[in-house]
């Protein structure tokens, strides 16, 4: 916990996770290299197959290997495009080189009888997947070049059968390019819409996190001087289901820590409702009456969809004379650290809010120097997932019950690793008048 002056507390709210967009952008940058790696691999396999397989004709080895080499050169250039984003505009030079390379490969392996003509589909799809209708025409030119290269090298005339064949192939490949371009356009629109919704959701979640942080009290200046209070809240996500609260009353102060089942915005909304109702109800009744009113505030009727969410809560009223009246609504994680070094658990058999219907008020006398420590189950998770975690947590708290150091050490544990649950702690020390630490 950050250093705080007396009468202050620090409420911590973690920032939204933003790794996914970075991953998406990194993936987009490596696409040219991935595409060219496939084309180069196909060319190398085609050339090696032509040499090793007796039924594949090699009519011009120099042309075949030149075409293969061009695809490797294209692979090196694609790597350069990925390494230097400023060269992104030159990306389409790579598939343009591939059209010529496949034409050379086709000429070197039998021209019209070459089995490797289908490889031209790879650069066709690459180019057509780029945004813009003009990228339907570019593959048309590239495919024509793939057909014309063997004729130019072989000094052959373009016969009627070759013209028909060329026209048919161009029509088919142009259709493939058109369909690919349209699918890519729709995919880009869907991606743009999804990214817009994501940004909107992130903005709303960020605003919700700010609102939740604002609901947490940030000062103890208004509390009676007999209380020293420190607290911390580390949500597992941007918005969490844990909350703590305190405020002054006519004869002392009220302290609350709640833990809504679940995480995220939904749990945060319920936490805000419980906190607000408890605040309002506390001013007119006992601790158990306040919890009953909070449960009534969450009751949406038998015909409403079940949320299957409940809230554990420890609700404490303390007078300036040390009389503590409390309700434990299924929480069970409140430790009374006595000034003499002993400790007791403040627990009851009452059910959480949203499950139970009746709660009982219990009374405990606090002596000067006693500390009440309330934590959420996320804190308990920091001490392991075995049954001994409760004992380890108690020993940890007894070792140094000072509210400042106690909450700071719990915060350090919470920030040391990725916690799957919200981590919240509230420590209250009771002193005689005038004994409060400065």
C-alpha positions in Angstrom: 0.0 0.0 0.0 1.3 3.5 -0.8 2.4 5.6 2.1 -0.6 7.4 3.6 -0.8 10.0 6.3 -3.0 9.3 9.4 -6.6 9.4 8.5 -6.0 8.3 4.9 -6.4 5.0 3.1 -5.6 3.9 -0.4 -8.1 2.2 -2.6 -6.4 0.3 -5.5 -8.2 -0.5 -8.7 -6.2 -2.4 -11.4 -6.1 -1.3 -15.0 -7.9 -3.1 -17.9 -6.0 -5.8 -19.6 -5.0 -4.7 -23.1 -2.7 -7.5 -24.4 -5.1 -8.9 -27.0 -5.1 -5.9 -29.4 -1.3 -5.9 -29.3 -1.3 -9.6 -30.2 -3.6 -8.9 -33.1 -1.4 -6.2 -34.5 1.7 -8.3 -34.2 -0.1 -11.1 -36.1 -1.1 -8.7 -38.9 2.6 -7.5 -39.3 3.8 -11.1 -39.8 1.2 -12.0 -42.4 3.4 -11.2 -45.5 6.2 -13.4 -44.2 3.8 -16.3 -43.5 2.2 -16.0 -47.0 5.5 -15.9 -48.8 6.9 -18.8 -46.7 4.1 -21.0 -48.0 4.7 -19.9 -51.6 8.5 -20.5 -51.3 7.9 -23.9 -49.8 5.6 -24.9 -52.6 8.1 -23.7 -55.2 11.0 -25.6 -53.6 9.0 -28.8 -53.2 7.8 -28.5 -56.9 11.4 -28.1 -58.1 12.8 -30.9 -56.0 9.9 -33.2 -57.1 10.6 -32.4 -60.7 14.2 -33.5 -60.3 13.5 -36.6 -58.1 10.3 -37.9 -59.7 10.8 -39.5 -63.1 7.3 -38.8 -64.4 7.6 -35.0 -63.9 9.2 -33.4 -67.0 12.0 -30.9 -66.7 12.2 -28.9 -69.9 14.5 -26.1 -68.7 16.3 -26.6 -65.4 17.7 -23.1 -65.4 14.2 -21.5 -65.7 12.9 -23.9 -63.0 15.6 -23.1 -60.5 15.4 -19.4 -61.3 11.7 -19.3 -60.5 12.4 -21.2 -57.3 15.2 -18.7 -56.4 12.8 -15.8 -57.0 10.4 -17.1 -54.5 13.2 -17.3 -51.9 14.2 -13.7 -52.8 10.6 -12.8 -52.2 10.7 -14.5 -48.8 13.7 -12.4 -47.8 12.0 -9.2 -48.9 8.8 -10.2 -47.0 11.0 -10.6 -43.9 12.4 -7.1 -44.5 8.8 -5.7 -44.8 7.9 -7.3 -41.5 11.1 -6.0 -39.8 10.6 -2.5 -41.2 6.9 -1.3 -41.0 7.8 1.6 -43.3 8.1 -0.8 -46.2 4.5 -2.0 -45.8 3.4 -0.2 -48.9 5.8 -2.4 -50.9 4.3 -5.6 -49.7 2.5 -6.3 -53.0 5.8 -6.4 -54.8 6.3 -9.8 -53.3 3.3 -11.6 -54.9 4.0 -9.7 -58.1 7.4 -11.4 -58.1 5.7 -14.7 -57.4 3.6 -14.4 -60.6 6.8 -14.2 -62.6 8.5 -17.0 -60.5 5.6 -19.4 -61.1 5.6 -18.6 -64.8 9.3 -19.6 -64.9 8.6 -22.7 -62.8 5.8 -23.6 -65.2 8.1 -23.1 -68.3 10.9 -25.2 -66.7 8.6 -28.1 -65.9 6.8 -28.6 -69.2 4.8 -25.4 -69.9 1.3 -26.6 -70.7 1.9 -30.0 -69.2 3.3 -28.5 -65.9 1.4 -29.7 -62.8 2.3 -26.6 -60.9 0.0 -24.0 -62.5 -2.3 -24.2 -59.6 0.3 -22.5 -57.4 -0.7 -19.2 -59.0 -3.8 -19.3 -56.8 -1.5 -18.4 -53.8 -0.5 -15.0 -54.9 -3.9 -14.4 -56.4 -5.6 -14.8 -53.0 -2.8 -12.9 -51.3 -3.4 -9.8 -53.5 -7.2 -10.1 -53.6 -7.4 -10.2 -49.8 -6.0 -6.7 -49.6 -8.6 -3.9 -49.1 -9.7 -2.1 -52.3 -11.5 -3.2 -55.4 -8.4 -2.6 -57.5 -6.9 -5.7 -55.9 -9.3 -7.8 -58.0 -7.7 -6.5 -61.2 -4.0 -6.9 -60.1 -4.3 -10.7 -59.9 -5.8 -10.7 -63.4 -2.6 -9.0 -64.7 -0.4 -11.3 -62.6 -2.1 -14.5 -63.9 -1.7 -13.2 -67.5 2.0 -12.7 -66.8 2.3 -16.3 -65.5 0.8 -17.6 -68.8 2.8 -15.3 -71.0 6.3 -15.8 -69.5 6.6 -19.4 -70.9 5.5 -18.1 -74.3 8.0 -15.3 -74.3 10.9 -17.5 -73.2 9.9 -20.3 -75.7 9.4 -17.8 -78.5 6.1 -19.5 -79.4 3.0 -18.0 -81.0 -0.2 -17.6 -79.0 -2.5 -20.1 -80.7 -6.3 -20.2 -80.6 -6.3 -23.0 -78.1 -3.9 -21.1 -75.9 -6.0 -18.0 -76.1 -9.2 -19.9 -75.1 -7.3 -21.5 -72.3 -5.8 -18.2 -71.1 -9.2 -16.4 -71.2 -10.9 -19.3 -69.3 -8.2 -19.3 -66.6 -8.3 -15.5 -66.3 -12.1 -15.6 -65.9 -11.9 -18.3 -63.2 -9.1 -16.7 -61.3 -10.7 -13.2 -61.5 -13.8 -14.8 -60.0 -11.7 -16.3 -57.2 -10.1 -12.9 -56.7 -13.5 -11.2 -56.6 -14.9 -13.6 -54.1 -11.8 -13.4 -51.9 -11.8 -9.6 -52.0 -15.5 -9.5 -51.0 -15.0 -11.9 -48.1 -12.0 -9.9 -47.0 -14.0 -6.7 -47.1 -16.8 -8.2 -45.0 -14.3 -9.6 -42.6 -12.6 -6.2 -42.3 -16.0 -4.6 -41.6 -16.8 -7.2 -38.9 -13.4 -6.7 -37.4 -13.8 -2.9 -37.4 -17.2 -3.2 -35.7 -15.8 -5.6 -33.1 -12.9 -3.3 -32.4 -15.3 -0.4 -32.0 -17.5 -2.4 -29.6 -14.4 -3.4 -27.7 -13.2 0.1 -27.4 -16.7 1.1 -26.2 -16.8 -1.7 -23.7 -13.3 -0.8 -22.4 -14.3 2.8 -22.0 -17.5 1.8 -20.1 -15.5 -0.6 -17.9 -12.9 2.0 -17.3 -15.7 4.4 -16.2 -17.3 1.7 -14.0 -13.9 1.2 -12.4 -13.6 4.9 -11.6 -17.1 4.9 -10.2 -16.4 1.9 -8.0 -13.1 3.5 -6.8 -15.0 6.7 -6.0 -17.5 4.7 -3.9 -14.7 3.4 -1.6 -14.0 5.8 1.2 -10.6 7.5 0.9 -10.2 9.2 4.2 -10.8 8.5 7.9 -10.6 12.1 8.9 -14.4 12.2 9.8 -14.1 9.1 12.1 -13.8 9.4 15.8 -10.1 9.6 16.9 -10.3 6.3 18.7 -10.2 4.5 15.3 -7.2 3.9 13.1 -8.3 2.4 9.8 -6.4 1.1 6.7 -7.8 -0.7 3.7 -7.0 -1.9 0.2 -8.9 -3.4 -2.7 -7.3 -5.1 -5.6 -9.9 -6.3 -8.1 -9.0 -9.4 -10.2 -10.4 -7.5 -13.2 -11.0 -3.8 -13.8 -14.2 -3.9 -11.8 -14.6 -6.3 -8.8 -17.3 -7.6 -6.5 -15.5 -6.7 -3.3 -16.1 -3.5 -1.4 -15.4 -1.9 1.9 -17.0 1.1 3.6 -17.1 3.2 6.8 -18.7 6.3 8.1 -19.3 8.1 11.4 -22.4 7.6 13.5 -23.7 9.4 16.6 -22.0 7.1 19.0 -19.0 5.8 16.9 -18.6 4.4 13.4 -19.8 1.7 11.1 -17.5 -0.6 9.0 -18.4 -3.0 6.3 -16.6 -5.4 4.0 -18.6 -7.3 1.4 -17.7 -10.0 -1.2 -20.1 -10.6 -4.1 -19.9 -14.0 -5.7 -18.3 -13.6 -9.1 -16.1 -10.9 -10.8 -16.5 -8.2 -13.3 -19.1 -5.5 -13.9 -22.1 -7.6 -12.8 -20.6 -8.3 -9.4 -19.5 -4.6 -9.1 -23.1 -3.4 -9.7 -24.4 -5.7 -6.9 -21.6 -4.6 -4.6 -22.6 -0.9 -5.2 -26.3 -1.7 -4.4 -25.4 -3.6 -1.2 -23.1 -0.8 0.0 -25.7 1.9 -0.7 -28.6 0.0 1.1 -26.4 -0.8 4.1 -25.4 2.8 4.4 -29.0 4.0 4.3 -30.4 1.3 6.6 -27.6 1.6 9.2 -28.7 5.1 10.2 -32.1 3.8 11.3 -31.5 0.4 12.8 -29.3 -2.3 14.3 -26.7 -4.3 12.2 -29.1 -7.2 11.6 -31.8 -4.8 10.5 -29.4 -3.2 8.0 -28.5 -6.5 6.5 -32.2 -7.5 6.2 -32.9 -4.2 4.4 -30.0 -4.9 2.1 -31.3 -8.4 1.3 -34.8 -6.8 0.6 -33.1 -4.3 -1.8 -31.7 -7.1 -3.8 -34.9 -9.1 -3.9 -36.2 -8.8 -7.5 -39.2 -11.2 -7.1 -39.8 -14.8 -7.9 -40.7 -14.1 -11.5 -37.4 -12.4 -12.3 -34.5 -14.3 -13.9 -32.3 -15.8 -11.2 -28.8 -14.1 -11.0 -27.4 -16.9 -8.9 -25.3 -14.4 -7.1 -25.0 -13.8 -3.4 -23.0 -11.5 -1.2 -21.0 -12.4 1.9 -20.7 -9.5 4.3 -19.3 -8.5 7.6 -21.1 -5.5 9.0 -19.7 -3.9 12.2 -21.0 -1.1 14.4 -18.5 0.2 17.0 -19.1 2.8 19.7 -16.4 5.1 21.1 -16.5 3.0 24.3 -15.4 -0.1 22.4 -18.7 -1.9 22.2 -18.8 -3.7 18.9 -22.0 -5.1 17.4 -21.7 -7.1 14.3 -23.4 -9.3 11.8 -21.5 -12.0 9.9 -23.6 -12.8 6.8 -21.8 -16.0 5.6 -18.4 -14.3 5.5 -16.4 -16.0 8.2 -13.1 -14.1 7.5 -12.9 -11.6 10.3 -10.1 -11.9 12.8 -10.0 -10.1 16.2 -6.4 -9.5 17.1 -6.2 -8.7 20.8 -3.6 -6.3 22.2 -2.3 -9.1 24.4 -1.3 -11.2 21.4 -4.3 -13.6 21.3 -6.9 -13.7 18.6 -10.5 -14.8 18.0 -12.6 -15.3 14.9 -15.8 -13.3 14.6 -18.1 -15.8 12.9 -21.6 -16.9 12.9 -23.8 -19.6 11.2 -25.9 -17.0 9.3 -26.2 -17.2 5.5 -25.0 -14.7 2.9 -27.2 -11.9 1.6 -29.3 -13.4 -1.3 -29.5 -16.8 0.4 -30.6 -16.2 4.0 -33.6 -14.4 5.3 -32.7 -13.8 9.0 -29.5 -12.5 10.6 -28.4 -12.1 14.2 -26.5 -9.2 15.9 -23.6 -10.3 18.0 -21.7 -8.2 20.6 -18.0 -8.1 21.4 -16.1 -5.7 23.7 -13.0 -4.2 22.1 -10.1 -3.2 24.4 -7.5 -0.5 23.6 -5.1 -1.8 21.0 -7.4 -4.5 19.6 -7.5 -4.7 15.8 -10.4 -6.1 13.8 -9.1 -7.4 10.5 -11.7 -8.3 7.8 -10.6 -9.8 4.4 -12.2 -11.3 1.4 -11.6 -14.9 0.4 -9.2 -13.6 -2.3 -6.8 -12.8 0.5 -7.1 -16.3 1.9 -6.1 -17.6 -1.5 -2.7 -15.8 -1.2 -1.9 -18.3 1.6 -2.5 -21.4 -0.4 -5.5 -23.6 -1.4 -5.2 -26.1 1.4 -7.0 -26.2 4.8 -3.9 -24.8 6.4 -4.3 -21.5 4.6 -6.6 -20.2 7.4 -3.9 -21.0 10.0 -1.1 -19.4 7.9 -3.2 -16.3 7.4 -3.9 -16.0 11.2 -0.2 -16.5 12.0 0.6 -13.8 9.4 -1.8 -11.3 11.0 -0.8 -12.0 14.6 2.9 -11.5 13.8 2.4 -7.8 13.1 -1.2 -6.5 13.7 -0.4 -2.8 13.1 -3.0 -1.7 10.5 -0.5 0.2 8.3 2.0 -2.6 8.1 -0.6 -5.4 8.0 -2.5 -4.0 5.0 0.7 -3.0 3.3 2.0 -6.6 3.5 -1.2 -8.0 2.3 -1.1 -5.6 -0.7 2.4 -6.7 -1.5 1.3 -10.3 -1.5 -1.6 -9.5 -3.8 0.5 -7.6 -6.2 3.3 -10.2 -6.2 1.4 -12.5 -8.6 -1.8 -12.8 -10.7 -4.6 -13.3 -8.3 -7.8 -14.9 -9.7 -10.1 -13.4 -7.1 -10.5 -9.9 -5.7 -8.1 -9.1 -2.8 -9.6 -6.8 -0.2 -8.6 -6.1 3.4 -9.9 -3.8 6.1 -8.1 -3.2 9.4 -9.5 -1.3 12.3 -7.7 -0.5 15.5 -9.5 0.7 18.6 -7.7 3.0 21.0 -8.5 5.2 24.0 -9.3 8.8 23.3 -6.0 10.6 22.7 -4.1 7.3 22.2 -4.5 7.2 18.4 -1.2 7.0 16.5 -0.1 10.3 14.9 
